[in-house]
Amino acid sequence: MSVAIAERKRRAVRGELSEVALRLLTDRAFDTLTIDQIAAAAGVSRRTFFRYFTSKEDVVFAFLDQWAVRLAADIVARPAEEDPVAAVQNSFRQLTAAYDDRALALVRLVRETPSLREQERINREHLRMAVVDALATRLGLDAERDMRPQILATIAFAPLDAAMLAWFGNRSGEAVGGLLDEALGTFEQERDAMCAGLRSSSEPRTRRRQA
């Protein structure tokens, strides 16, 4: 029991340090933020900081990893009748809103900071695999043997990636939530048009077989 309590305390302190760092980074450049400032804002010593993190870069990615874990848990917990792609997209949308877009602001910081950019690819792959595993759990599939979780994750991420690229690009002044809504709406329109086209193209063949 004492081990479990100690582990919960460790996670709580790590989480608090990550949250504090994120709040501080919303209004300053990463390179100007010091470990001493993070520790002071969290009410701990520099020595305590290094018990939980090896660097301030570690703090940033710990938060993003925590966000990925939360996203995966939300995907699994979505209503059973919801299709897998919608489950990913709705979980992403709601979790983004719950964090007041802070997680996405941190992703932007990572992309714009050379010392963090190399780790971004690794972090993104962690996020993707968390979603793949969540979909496999949701569908009762083995992600190592069945391609469906990978394919569904790729489909689900398409509009999310489009919204993020717009936000990183020439639409950076717009609200992320609005861009997500627009991307999801466009995705649904294109999906429905594609399905209608497939049904239409199959009808002549069906009639010929019946004849």
mmCIF file of the C-alpha atoms, coordinates in Angstrom:
data_MODEL
# 
_entry.id   MODEL 
# 
loop_
_atom_site.group_PDB 
_atom_site.id 
_atom_site.type_symbol 
_atom_site.label_atom_id 
_atom_site.label_alt_id 
_atom_site.label_comp_id 
_atom_site.label_asym_id 
_atom_site.label_entity_id 
_atom_site.label_seq_id 
_atom_site.pdbx_PDB_ins_code 
_atom_site.Cartn_x 
_atom_site.Cartn_y 
_atom_site.Cartn_z 
_atom_site.occupancy 
_atom_site.B_iso_or_equiv 
_atom_site.pdbx_formal_charge 
_atom_site.auth_seq_id 
_atom_site.auth_comp_id 
_atom_site.auth_asym_id 
_atom_site.auth_atom_id 
_atom_site.pdbx_PDB_model_num 
ATOM 1   C CA . MET A 1 1   ? 0.000   0.000  0.000   1.00 0.00 ? 1   MET A CA 1 
ATOM 2   C CA . SER A 1 2   ? 2.842   2.398  0.847   1.00 0.00 ? 2   SER A CA 1 
ATOM 3   C CA . VAL A 1 3   ? 4.372   1.778  -2.579  1.00 0.00 ? 3   VAL A CA 1 
ATOM 4   C CA . ALA A 1 4   ? 1.067   2.625  -4.267  1.00 0.00 ? 4   ALA A CA 1 
ATOM 5   C CA . ILE A 1 5   ? 0.740   5.815  -2.220  1.00 0.00 ? 5   ILE A CA 1 
ATOM 6   C CA . ALA A 1 6   ? 4.314   6.814  -3.055  1.00 0.00 ? 6   ALA A CA 1 
ATOM 7   C CA . GLU A 1 7   ? 3.695   6.211  -6.759  1.00 0.00 ? 7   GLU A CA 1 
ATOM 8   C CA . ARG A 1 8   ? 0.524   8.310  -6.695  1.00 0.00 ? 8   ARG A CA 1 
ATOM 9   C CA . LYS A 1 9   ? 2.438   11.093 -4.969  1.00 0.00 ? 9   LYS A CA 1 
ATOM 10  C CA . ARG A 1 10  ? 5.222   10.902 -7.544  1.00 0.00 ? 10  ARG A CA 1 
ATOM 11  C CA . ARG A 1 11  ? 2.724   11.136 -10.392 1.00 0.00 ? 11  ARG A CA 1 
ATOM 12  C CA . ALA A 1 12  ? 0.930   14.020 -8.704  1.00 0.00 ? 12  ALA A CA 1 
ATOM 13  C CA . VAL A 1 13  ? 4.166   16.015 -8.310  1.00 0.00 ? 13  VAL A CA 1 
ATOM 14  C CA . ARG A 1 14  ? 5.217   15.285 -11.894 1.00 0.00 ? 14  ARG A CA 1 
ATOM 15  C CA . GLY A 1 15  ? 1.797   16.354 -13.095 1.00 0.00 ? 15  GLY A CA 1 
ATOM 16  C CA . GLU A 1 16  ? 1.906   19.570 -11.097 1.00 0.00 ? 16  GLU A CA 1 
ATOM 17  C CA . LEU A 1 17  ? 5.376   20.460 -12.375 1.00 0.00 ? 17  LEU A CA 1 
ATOM 18  C CA . SER A 1 18  ? 4.222   19.855 -15.953 1.00 0.00 ? 18  SER A CA 1 
ATOM 19  C CA . GLU A 1 19  ? 1.118   21.990 -15.447 1.00 0.00 ? 19  GLU A CA 1 
ATOM 20  C CA . VAL A 1 20  ? 3.150   24.821 -13.934 1.00 0.00 ? 20  VAL A CA 1 
ATOM 21  C CA . ALA A 1 21  ? 5.668   24.715 -16.770 1.00 0.00 ? 21  ALA A CA 1 
ATOM 22  C CA . LEU A 1 22  ? 2.866   24.783 -19.315 1.00 0.00 ? 22  LEU A CA 1 
ATOM 23  C CA . ARG A 1 23  ? 1.270   27.824 -17.706 1.00 0.00 ? 23  ARG A CA 1 
ATOM 24  C CA . LEU A 1 24  ? 4.603   29.635 -17.687 1.00 0.00 ? 24  LEU A CA 1 
ATOM 25  C CA . LEU A 1 25  ? 5.304   28.738 -21.296 1.00 0.00 ? 25  LEU A CA 1 
ATOM 26  C CA . THR A 1 26  ? 2.066   30.210 -22.587 1.00 0.00 ? 26  THR A CA 1 
ATOM 27  C CA . ASP A 1 27  ? 3.520   33.717 -22.397 1.00 0.00 ? 27  ASP A CA 1 
ATOM 28  C CA . ARG A 1 28  ? 7.252   33.270 -22.954 1.00 0.00 ? 28  ARG A CA 1 
ATOM 29  C CA . ALA A 1 29  ? 9.760   31.490 -25.161 1.00 0.00 ? 29  ALA A CA 1 
ATOM 30  C CA . PHE A 1 30  ? 10.973  28.069 -24.058 1.00 0.00 ? 30  PHE A CA 1 
ATOM 31  C CA . ASP A 1 31  ? 14.631  29.060 -24.022 1.00 0.00 ? 31  ASP A CA 1 
ATOM 32  C CA . THR A 1 32  ? 13.976  31.930 -21.594 1.00 0.00 ? 32  THR A CA 1 
ATOM 33  C CA . LEU A 1 33  ? 12.235  29.743 -19.006 1.00 0.00 ? 33  LEU A CA 1 
ATOM 34  C CA . THR A 1 34  ? 14.582  28.340 -16.356 1.00 0.00 ? 34  THR A CA 1 
ATOM 35  C CA . ILE A 1 35  ? 14.292  25.280 -14.158 1.00 0.00 ? 35  ILE A CA 1 
ATOM 36  C CA . ASP A 1 36  ? 14.535  27.539 -11.111 1.00 0.00 ? 36  ASP A CA 1 
ATOM 37  C CA . GLN A 1 37  ? 11.478  29.472 -12.301 1.00 0.00 ? 37  GLN A CA 1 
ATOM 38  C CA . ILE A 1 38  ? 9.485   26.269 -12.808 1.00 0.00 ? 38  ILE A CA 1 
ATOM 39  C CA . ALA A 1 39  ? 10.481  24.945 -9.387  1.00 0.00 ? 39  ALA A CA 1 
ATOM 40  C CA . ALA A 1 40  ? 9.691   28.223 -7.650  1.00 0.00 ? 40  ALA A CA 1 
ATOM 41  C CA . ALA A 1 41  ? 6.276   28.496 -9.299  1.00 0.00 ? 41  ALA A CA 1 
ATOM 42  C CA . ALA A 1 42  ? 5.484   24.925 -8.235  1.00 0.00 ? 42  ALA A CA 1 
ATOM 43  C CA . GLY A 1 43  ? 6.674   25.570 -4.694  1.00 0.00 ? 43  GLY A CA 1 
ATOM 44  C CA . VAL A 1 44  ? 9.509   23.030 -4.767  1.00 0.00 ? 44  VAL A CA 1 
ATOM 45  C CA . SER A 1 45  ? 13.284  23.233 -4.736  1.00 0.00 ? 45  SER A CA 1 
ATOM 46  C CA . ARG A 1 46  ? 15.582  22.801 -7.707  1.00 0.00 ? 46  ARG A CA 1 
ATOM 47  C CA . ARG A 1 47  ? 16.794  19.561 -6.118  1.00 0.00 ? 47  ARG A CA 1 
ATOM 48  C CA . THR A 1 48  ? 13.217  18.294 -5.892  1.00 0.00 ? 48  THR A CA 1 
ATOM 49  C CA . PHE A 1 49  ? 12.673  19.147 -9.546  1.00 0.00 ? 49  PHE A CA 1 
ATOM 50  C CA . PHE A 1 50  ? 15.532  16.852 -10.558 1.00 0.00 ? 50  PHE A CA 1 
ATOM 51  C CA . ARG A 1 51  ? 14.022  13.979 -8.595  1.00 0.00 ? 51  ARG A CA 1 
ATOM 52  C CA . TYR A 1 52  ? 11.212  13.912 -11.137 1.00 0.00 ? 52  TYR A CA 1 
ATOM 53  C CA . PHE A 1 53  ? 12.697  15.284 -14.350 1.00 0.00 ? 53  PHE A CA 1 
ATOM 54  C CA . THR A 1 54  ? 16.101  15.287 -15.998 1.00 0.00 ? 54  THR A CA 1 
ATOM 55  C CA . SER A 1 55  ? 15.558  18.582 -17.833 1.00 0.00 ? 55  SER A CA 1 
ATOM 56  C CA . LYS A 1 56  ? 12.924  21.177 -18.692 1.00 0.00 ? 56  LYS A CA 1 
ATOM 57  C CA . GLU A 1 57  ? 12.504  19.408 -22.060 1.00 0.00 ? 57  GLU A CA 1 
ATOM 58  C CA . ASP A 1 58  ? 11.490  16.329 -20.079 1.00 0.00 ? 58  ASP A CA 1 
ATOM 59  C CA . VAL A 1 59  ? 8.768   18.382 -18.363 1.00 0.00 ? 59  VAL A CA 1 
ATOM 60  C CA . VAL A 1 60  ? 7.228   19.386 -21.682 1.00 0.00 ? 60  VAL A CA 1 
ATOM 61  C CA . PHE A 1 61  ? 7.065   15.889 -23.099 1.00 0.00 ? 61  PHE A CA 1 
ATOM 62  C CA . ALA A 1 62  ? 5.860   14.411 -19.828 1.00 0.00 ? 62  ALA A CA 1 
ATOM 63  C CA . PHE A 1 63  ? 2.783   16.609 -20.146 1.00 0.00 ? 63  PHE A CA 1 
ATOM 64  C CA . LEU A 1 64  ? 2.214   15.588 -23.763 1.00 0.00 ? 64  LEU A CA 1 
ATOM 65  C CA . ASP A 1 65  ? 2.636   11.908 -22.875 1.00 0.00 ? 65  ASP A CA 1 
ATOM 66  C CA . GLN A 1 66  ? 0.121   12.354 -20.070 1.00 0.00 ? 66  GLN A CA 1 
ATOM 67  C CA . TRP A 1 67  ? -2.263  13.967 -22.555 1.00 0.00 ? 67  TRP A CA 1 
ATOM 68  C CA . ALA A 1 68  ? -1.876  10.958 -24.877 1.00 0.00 ? 68  ALA A CA 1 
ATOM 69  C CA . VAL A 1 69  ? -2.718  8.575  -22.042 1.00 0.00 ? 69  VAL A CA 1 
ATOM 70  C CA . ARG A 1 70  ? -5.818  10.591 -21.215 1.00 0.00 ? 70  ARG A CA 1 
ATOM 71  C CA . LEU A 1 71  ? -6.879  10.636 -24.864 1.00 0.00 ? 71  LEU A CA 1 
ATOM 72  C CA . ALA A 1 72  ? -6.536  6.861  -25.138 1.00 0.00 ? 72  ALA A CA 1 
ATOM 73  C CA . ALA A 1 73  ? -8.588  6.335  -21.980 1.00 0.00 ? 73  ALA A CA 1 
ATOM 74  C CA . ASP A 1 74  ? -11.324 8.633  -23.278 1.00 0.00 ? 74  ASP A CA 1 
ATOM 75  C CA . ILE A 1 75  ? -11.459 6.768  -26.602 1.00 0.00 ? 75  ILE A CA 1 
ATOM 76  C CA . VAL A 1 76  ? -11.967 3.452  -24.828 1.00 0.00 ? 76  VAL A CA 1 
ATOM 77  C CA . ALA A 1 77  ? -14.675 4.964  -22.614 1.00 0.00 ? 77  ALA A CA 1 
ATOM 78  C CA . ARG A 1 78  ? -16.723 6.495  -25.454 1.00 0.00 ? 78  ARG A CA 1 
ATOM 79  C CA . PRO A 1 79  ? -20.252 5.065  -25.967 1.00 0.00 ? 79  PRO A CA 1 
ATOM 80  C CA . ALA A 1 80  ? -20.153 1.582  -27.485 1.00 0.00 ? 80  ALA A CA 1 
ATOM 81  C CA . GLU A 1 81  ? -22.525 2.521  -30.319 1.00 0.00 ? 81  GLU A CA 1 
ATOM 82  C CA . GLU A 1 82  ? -20.192 5.292  -31.548 1.00 0.00 ? 82  GLU A CA 1 
ATOM 83  C CA . ASP A 1 83  ? -18.096 4.316  -34.555 1.00 0.00 ? 83  ASP A CA 1 
ATOM 84  C CA . PRO A 1 84  ? -14.321 4.116  -33.903 1.00 0.00 ? 84  PRO A CA 1 
ATOM 85  C CA . VAL A 1 85  ? -13.318 7.071  -36.082 1.00 0.00 ? 85  VAL A CA 1 
ATOM 86  C CA . ALA A 1 86  ? -15.897 9.328  -34.424 1.00 0.00 ? 86  ALA A CA 1 
ATOM 87  C CA . ALA A 1 87  ? -14.740 8.108  -31.005 1.00 0.00 ? 87  ALA A CA 1 
ATOM 88  C CA . VAL A 1 88  ? -11.187 9.305  -31.705 1.00 0.00 ? 88  VAL A CA 1 
ATOM 89  C CA . GLN A 1 89  ? -12.296 12.624 -33.126 1.00 0.00 ? 89  GLN A CA 1 
ATOM 90  C CA . ASN A 1 90  ? -14.819 13.365 -30.381 1.00 0.00 ? 90  ASN A CA 1 
ATOM 91  C CA . SER A 1 91  ? -12.318 12.429 -27.663 1.00 0.00 ? 91  SER A CA 1 
ATOM 92  C CA . PHE A 1 92  ? -9.685  14.678 -29.235 1.00 0.00 ? 92  PHE A CA 1 
ATOM 93  C CA . ARG A 1 93  ? -12.141 17.548 -29.568 1.00 0.00 ? 93  ARG A CA 1 
ATOM 94  C CA . GLN A 1 94  ? -13.421 17.295 -25.991 1.00 0.00 ? 94  GLN A CA 1 
ATOM 95  C CA . LEU A 1 95  ? -10.009 16.815 -24.434 1.00 0.00 ? 95  LEU A CA 1 
ATOM 96  C CA . THR A 1 96  ? -8.651  19.818 -26.325 1.00 0.00 ? 96  THR A CA 1 
ATOM 97  C CA . ALA A 1 97  ? -11.527 21.927 -25.005 1.00 0.00 ? 97  ALA A CA 1 
ATOM 98  C CA . ALA A 1 98  ? -10.994 20.614 -21.468 1.00 0.00 ? 98  ALA A CA 1 
ATOM 99  C CA . TYR A 1 99  ? -7.387  21.827 -21.553 1.00 0.00 ? 99  TYR A CA 1 
ATOM 100 C CA . ASP A 1 100 ? -8.431  25.225 -22.953 1.00 0.00 ? 100 ASP A CA 1 
ATOM 101 C CA . ASP A 1 101 ? -6.244  24.521 -26.002 1.00 0.00 ? 101 ASP A CA 1 
ATOM 102 C CA . ARG A 1 102 ? -3.139  24.578 -23.778 1.00 0.00 ? 102 ARG A CA 1 
ATOM 103 C CA . ALA A 1 103 ? -1.948  21.197 -24.995 1.00 0.00 ? 103 ALA A CA 1 
ATOM 104 C CA . LEU A 1 104 ? -2.096  22.386 -28.598 1.00 0.00 ? 104 LEU A CA 1 
ATOM 105 C CA . ALA A 1 105 ? -0.324  25.601 -27.665 1.00 0.00 ? 105 ALA A CA 1 
ATOM 106 C CA . LEU A 1 106 ? 2.427   23.434 -26.227 1.00 0.00 ? 106 LEU A CA 1 
ATOM 107 C CA . VAL A 1 107 ? 2.574   21.416 -29.448 1.00 0.00 ? 107 VAL A CA 1 
ATOM 108 C CA . ARG A 1 108 ? 3.091   24.675 -31.321 1.00 0.00 ? 108 ARG A CA 1 
ATOM 109 C CA . LEU A 1 109 ? 5.866   25.613 -28.897 1.00 0.00 ? 109 LEU A CA 1 
ATOM 110 C CA . VAL A 1 110 ? 7.548   22.281 -29.591 1.00 0.00 ? 110 VAL A CA 1 
ATOM 111 C CA . ARG A 1 111 ? 7.365   22.817 -33.352 1.00 0.00 ? 111 ARG A CA 1 
ATOM 112 C CA . GLU A 1 112 ? 8.825   26.310 -33.059 1.00 0.00 ? 112 GLU A CA 1 
ATOM 113 C CA . THR A 1 113 ? 11.662  25.418 -30.642 1.00 0.00 ? 113 THR A CA 1 
ATOM 114 C CA . PRO A 1 114 ? 14.724  23.809 -32.274 1.00 0.00 ? 114 PRO A CA 1 
ATOM 115 C CA . SER A 1 115 ? 15.811  22.079 -29.060 1.00 0.00 ? 115 SER A CA 1 
ATOM 116 C CA . LEU A 1 116 ? 12.421  20.338 -28.843 1.00 0.00 ? 116 LEU A CA 1 
ATOM 117 C CA . ARG A 1 117 ? 11.685  19.640 -32.489 1.00 0.00 ? 117 ARG A CA 1 
ATOM 118 C CA . GLU A 1 118 ? 13.702  16.433 -32.754 1.00 0.00 ? 118 GLU A CA 1 
ATOM 119 C CA . GLN A 1 119 ? 11.662  14.852 -29.962 1.00 0.00 ? 119 GLN A CA 1 
ATOM 120 C CA . GLU A 1 120 ? 8.379   15.903 -31.615 1.00 0.00 ? 120 GLU A CA 1 
ATOM 121 C CA . ARG A 1 121 ? 8.400   13.015 -34.073 1.00 0.00 ? 121 ARG A CA 1 
ATOM 122 C CA . ILE A 1 122 ? 8.893   10.507 -31.272 1.00 0.00 ? 122 ILE A CA 1 
ATOM 123 C CA . ASN A 1 123 ? 6.153   12.096 -29.187 1.00 0.00 ? 123 ASN A CA 1 
ATOM 124 C CA . ARG A 1 124 ? 3.753   12.086 -32.133 1.00 0.00 ? 124 ARG A CA 1 
ATOM 125 C CA . GLU A 1 125 ? 4.406   8.401  -32.721 1.00 0.00 ? 125 GLU A CA 1 
ATOM 126 C CA . HIS A 1 126 ? 3.657   7.742  -29.043 1.00 0.00 ? 126 HIS A CA 1 
ATOM 127 C CA . LEU A 1 127 ? 0.349   9.547  -29.465 1.00 0.00 ? 127 LEU A CA 1 
ATOM 128 C CA . ARG A 1 128 ? -0.517  7.581  -32.574 1.00 0.00 ? 128 ARG A CA 1 
ATOM 129 C CA . MET A 1 129 ? 0.294   4.240  -30.953 1.00 0.00 ? 129 MET A CA 1 
ATOM 130 C CA . ALA A 1 130 ? -1.754  5.164  -27.895 1.00 0.00 ? 130 ALA A CA 1 
ATOM 131 C CA . VAL A 1 131 ? -4.735  5.778  -30.189 1.00 0.00 ? 131 VAL A CA 1 
ATOM 132 C CA . VAL A 1 132 ? -4.111  2.542  -32.118 1.00 0.00 ? 132 VAL A CA 1 
ATOM 133 C CA . ASP A 1 133 ? -3.988  0.556  -28.872 1.00 0.00 ? 133 ASP A CA 1 
ATOM 134 C CA . ALA A 1 134 ? -7.141  2.297  -27.607 1.00 0.00 ? 134 ALA A CA 1 
ATOM 135 C CA . LEU A 1 135 ? -8.994  1.399  -30.805 1.00 0.00 ? 135 LEU A CA 1 
ATOM 136 C CA . ALA A 1 136 ? -7.788  -2.189 -30.590 1.00 0.00 ? 136 ALA A CA 1 
ATOM 137 C CA . THR A 1 137 ? -9.068  -2.394 -27.011 1.00 0.00 ? 137 THR A CA 1 
ATOM 138 C CA . ARG A 1 138 ? -12.360 -0.814 -27.999 1.00 0.00 ? 138 ARG A CA 1 
ATOM 139 C CA . LEU A 1 139 ? -12.859 -3.262 -30.876 1.00 0.00 ? 139 LEU A CA 1 
ATOM 140 C CA . GLY A 1 140 ? -11.434 -6.311 -29.130 1.00 0.00 ? 140 GLY A CA 1 
ATOM 141 C CA . LEU A 1 141 ? -8.667  -6.696 -31.717 1.00 0.00 ? 141 LEU A CA 1 
ATOM 142 C CA . ASP A 1 142 ? -4.965  -7.548 -31.633 1.00 0.00 ? 142 ASP A CA 1 
ATOM 143 C CA . ALA A 1 143 ? -3.231  -4.454 -33.034 1.00 0.00 ? 143 ALA A CA 1 
ATOM 144 C CA . GLU A 1 144 ? -0.141  -6.498 -33.905 1.00 0.00 ? 144 GLU A CA 1 
ATOM 145 C CA . ARG A 1 145 ? -2.088  -8.928 -36.110 1.00 0.00 ? 145 ARG A CA 1 
ATOM 146 C CA . ASP A 1 146 ? -5.078  -6.901 -37.309 1.00 0.00 ? 146 ASP A CA 1 
ATOM 147 C CA . MET A 1 147 ? -4.605  -3.828 -39.515 1.00 0.00 ? 147 MET A CA 1 
ATOM 148 C CA . ARG A 1 148 ? -7.937  -2.217 -38.674 1.00 0.00 ? 148 ARG A CA 1 
ATOM 149 C CA . PRO A 1 149 ? -6.816  -0.211 -35.604 1.00 0.00 ? 149 PRO A CA 1 
ATOM 150 C CA . GLN A 1 150 ? -3.917  1.277  -37.623 1.00 0.00 ? 150 GLN A CA 1 
ATOM 151 C CA . ILE A 1 151 ? -6.135  2.115  -40.592 1.00 0.00 ? 151 ILE A CA 1 
ATOM 152 C CA . LEU A 1 152 ? -8.907  3.599  -38.442 1.00 0.00 ? 152 LEU A CA 1 
ATOM 153 C CA . ALA A 1 153 ? -6.401  5.719  -36.514 1.00 0.00 ? 153 ALA A CA 1 
ATOM 154 C CA . THR A 1 154 ? -5.006  7.069  -39.789 1.00 0.00 ? 154 THR A CA 1 
ATOM 155 C CA . ILE A 1 155 ? -8.500  7.949  -41.016 1.00 0.00 ? 155 ILE A CA 1 
ATOM 156 C CA . ALA A 1 156 ? -9.421  9.583  -37.711 1.00 0.00 ? 156 ALA A CA 1 
ATOM 157 C CA . PHE A 1 157 ? -6.279  11.718 -37.631 1.00 0.00 ? 157 PHE A CA 1 
ATOM 158 C CA . ALA A 1 158 ? -6.723  13.101 -41.158 1.00 0.00 ? 158 ALA A CA 1 
ATOM 159 C CA . PRO A 1 159 ? -9.065  16.007 -40.258 1.00 0.00 ? 159 PRO A CA 1 
ATOM 160 C CA . LEU A 1 160 ? -7.240  16.605 -36.972 1.00 0.00 ? 160 LEU A CA 1 
ATOM 161 C CA . ASP A 1 161 ? -3.955  16.967 -38.860 1.00 0.00 ? 161 ASP A CA 1 
ATOM 162 C CA . ALA A 1 162 ? -5.607  19.312 -41.368 1.00 0.00 ? 162 ALA A CA 1 
ATOM 163 C CA . ALA A 1 163 ? -6.848  21.561 -38.582 1.00 0.00 ? 163 ALA A CA 1 
ATOM 164 C CA . MET A 1 164 ? -3.445  21.609 -36.911 1.00 0.00 ? 164 MET A CA 1 
ATOM 165 C CA . LEU A 1 165 ? -1.633  22.418 -40.165 1.00 0.00 ? 165 LEU A CA 1 
ATOM 166 C CA . ALA A 1 166 ? -4.021  25.321 -40.753 1.00 0.00 ? 166 ALA A CA 1 
ATOM 167 C CA . TRP A 1 167 ? -3.415  26.563 -37.211 1.00 0.00 ? 167 TRP A CA 1 
ATOM 168 C CA . PHE A 1 168 ? 0.355   26.299 -37.588 1.00 0.00 ? 168 PHE A CA 1 
ATOM 169 C CA . GLY A 1 169 ? 0.135   28.057 -40.956 1.00 0.00 ? 169 GLY A CA 1 
ATOM 170 C CA . ASN A 1 170 ? -1.773  31.086 -42.222 1.00 0.00 ? 170 ASN A CA 1 
ATOM 171 C CA . ARG A 1 171 ? -4.781  30.633 -39.918 1.00 0.00 ? 171 ARG A CA 1 
ATOM 172 C CA . SER A 1 172 ? -2.864  30.877 -36.660 1.00 0.00 ? 172 SER A CA 1 
ATOM 173 C CA . GLY A 1 173 ? -5.057  33.723 -35.431 1.00 0.00 ? 173 GLY A CA 1 
ATOM 174 C CA . GLU A 1 174 ? -8.193  31.584 -35.399 1.00 0.00 ? 174 GLU A CA 1 
ATOM 175 C CA . ALA A 1 175 ? -9.459  29.488 -32.508 1.00 0.00 ? 175 ALA A CA 1 
ATOM 176 C CA . VAL A 1 176 ? -8.253  25.893 -32.644 1.00 0.00 ? 176 VAL A CA 1 
ATOM 177 C CA . GLY A 1 177 ? -11.707 24.642 -31.708 1.00 0.00 ? 177 GLY A CA 1 
ATOM 178 C CA . GLY A 1 178 ? -13.262 26.378 -34.719 1.00 0.00 ? 178 GLY A CA 1 
ATOM 179 C CA . LEU A 1 179 ? -10.666 24.892 -37.060 1.00 0.00 ? 179 LEU A CA 1 
ATOM 180 C CA . LEU A 1 180 ? -11.300 21.445 -35.620 1.00 0.00 ? 180 LEU A CA 1 
ATOM 181 C CA . ASP A 1 181 ? -15.039 21.839 -36.161 1.00 0.00 ? 181 ASP A CA 1 
ATOM 182 C CA . GLU A 1 182 ? -14.452 22.981 -39.741 1.00 0.00 ? 182 GLU A CA 1 
ATOM 183 C CA . ALA A 1 183 ? -12.093 20.098 -40.471 1.00 0.00 ? 183 ALA A CA 1 
ATOM 184 C CA . LEU A 1 184 ? -14.463 17.533 -38.983 1.00 0.00 ? 184 LEU A CA 1 
ATOM 185 C CA . GLY A 1 185 ? -17.389 18.977 -40.953 1.00 0.00 ? 185 GLY A CA 1 
ATOM 186 C CA . THR A 1 186 ? -15.373 18.826 -44.183 1.00 0.00 ? 186 THR A CA 1 
ATOM 187 C CA . PHE A 1 187 ? -14.322 15.271 -43.378 1.00 0.00 ? 187 PHE A CA 1 
ATOM 188 C CA . GLU A 1 188 ? -17.936 14.200 -42.924 1.00 0.00 ? 188 GLU A CA 1 
ATOM 189 C CA . GLN A 1 189 ? -19.004 15.845 -46.199 1.00 0.00 ? 189 GLN A CA 1 
ATOM 190 C CA . GLU A 1 190 ? -16.202 14.200 -48.171 1.00 0.00 ? 190 GLU A CA 1 
ATOM 191 C CA . ARG A 1 191 ? -16.812 10.840 -46.506 1.00 0.00 ? 191 ARG A CA 1 
ATOM 192 C CA . ASP A 1 192 ? -20.518 10.954 -47.365 1.00 0.00 ? 192 ASP A CA 1 
ATOM 193 C CA . ALA A 1 193 ? -19.769 12.024 -50.958 1.00 0.00 ? 193 ALA A CA 1 
ATOM 194 C CA . MET A 1 194 ? -17.271 9.204  -51.333 1.00 0.00 ? 194 MET A CA 1 
ATOM 195 C CA . CYS A 1 195 ? -19.724 6.636  -49.974 1.00 0.00 ? 195 CYS A CA 1 
ATOM 196 C CA . ALA A 1 196 ? -22.441 7.932  -52.292 1.00 0.00 ? 196 ALA A CA 1 
ATOM 197 C CA . GLY A 1 197 ? -20.070 7.663  -55.257 1.00 0.00 ? 197 GLY A CA 1 
ATOM 198 C CA . LEU A 1 198 ? -19.148 4.094  -54.361 1.00 0.00 ? 198 LEU A CA 1 
ATOM 199 C CA . ARG A 1 199 ? -22.802 3.125  -54.089 1.00 0.00 ? 199 ARG A CA 1 
ATOM 200 C CA . SER A 1 200 ? -23.557 4.780  -57.415 1.00 0.00 ? 200 SER A CA 1 
ATOM 201 C CA . SER A 1 201 ? -20.684 3.057  -59.223 1.00 0.00 ? 201 SER A CA 1 
ATOM 202 C CA . SER A 1 202 ? -21.738 -0.345 -57.894 1.00 0.00 ? 202 SER A CA 1 
ATOM 203 C CA . GLU A 1 203 ? -25.371 -0.093 -59.030 1.00 0.00 ? 203 GLU A CA 1 
ATOM 204 C CA . PRO A 1 204 ? -24.802 -0.835 -62.775 1.00 0.00 ? 204 PRO A CA 1 
ATOM 205 C CA . ARG A 1 205 ? -22.757 -3.927 -61.931 1.00 0.00 ? 205 ARG A CA 1 
ATOM 206 C CA . THR A 1 206 ? -25.476 -5.084 -59.546 1.00 0.00 ? 206 THR A CA 1 
ATOM 207 C CA . ARG A 1 207 ? -28.146 -4.639 -62.226 1.00 0.00 ? 207 ARG A CA 1 
ATOM 208 C CA . ARG A 1 208 ? -26.053 -6.568 -64.765 1.00 0.00 ? 208 ARG A CA 1 
ATOM 209 C CA . ARG A 1 209 ? -25.642 -9.463 -62.370 1.00 0.00 ? 209 ARG A CA 1 
ATOM 210 C CA . GLN A 1 210 ? -29.375 -9.487 -61.671 1.00 0.00 ? 210 GLN A CA 1 
ATOM 211 C CA . ALA A 1 211 ? -30.128 -9.432 -65.418 1.00 0.00 ? 211 ALA A CA 1 
# 
